[in-house]
């Protein structure tokens, strides 16, 4: 854990509230999925978090809520890639192209 010390002088604290955050050993990710016809496909959408370390692995998968807002807590510290997954195969759905 990195500890950072700030030097606060008396003229710095007038009329200001300071909030101190402790560095957490885990990562919290929040986001919103946007797109066309999400309501139609929402029940088949998942958000997946994959580590960028070697070998990469799926760390967490969450279903997309009706609000399209997601929050993932407790991810181990690290770098991740995120992808939106669709549970149905193309054989299950009839696509019409114009």
Secondary structure, DSSP 8 states (H G I E B T S, - for coil): ---------GGGSTT---------SEEEEEEE---TTHHHHGGGEEEEEEE-SSS--EEEEEE--TTSEEEEEEEESS-EEEEEEE-S-TTTS-----
